[in-house]
Amino acid sequence: MTTETLFRDDAYRRETPATVVFADARGVALDRTVFYPQGGGQPGDQGEIALEGGATIPIVNTIYDADRKTILHVPAADAALPAPGAGVVARIDWSRRYKRMRAHTALHLLSVALPYPVTGGSVGDAEGRLDFDCEATLDKAEVERRLNELIALDAPVGQRWIADEELDANPGLVKTMSVKPPRGTGRVRLVTIETLDVQPCGGTHVASTGEIGRASVTQIEKKGRINRRVRIVLSEQ
Ligand SMILES: [Zn+2]
């Protein structure tokens, strides 16, 4: 089955009615969801699935099934599983997700502030890191200044879909050497930060860069001769 991914077109959607397709020890599959499944350096969402009658199932993680099309909502240990066909409401832990949306978008801007190939990265709750293929010595204060300048532009973040062939014809669009954009449906989502950045990405982003808030560069580590790991933390909002 293919779960309909509502978070791709609207990352701000916190809940949706849905129907249970199946539920087993691995997780609960719904026909549609607002839960982001772990991938591309971003953790899977937490939240709850509310049943008719008021009971709720705590969801501790969200992952793709082996087919990479079915999304599994991983329930807390010992949670009772819903029956196939049941109508439910899927609701994410919004405050956590929003911190990840801000951090994820900040990492796009970090890759603009530091225009080197990206070899890895990870998104956390209002914090994250990127690894760059870069031999230069980076100055923490200077990187932080550039990053906050970009955030302050309050540039709109949007998206458009292109065919796989168009991406293959423009390999320069892919900045991340380790994280390949999600393929297999014949089209790829490009995330655009107006006038600053375009790259294929399946993650969740804020609508404009001003929502990121103040960012601090907390550490720049040398991981080998040509690898620099840059960590950022966002201020509380
Ligand atoms: Zn992204």
Boltz pocket constraint, residues with backbone or C-beta under 6 A from the ligand:
constraints:
  - pocket:
      binder: B
      contacts: [[A, 104], [A, 105], [A, 108], [A, 191], [A, 200], [A, 201], [A, 202], [A, 203], [A, 204], [A, 205]]
      max_distance: 6.0
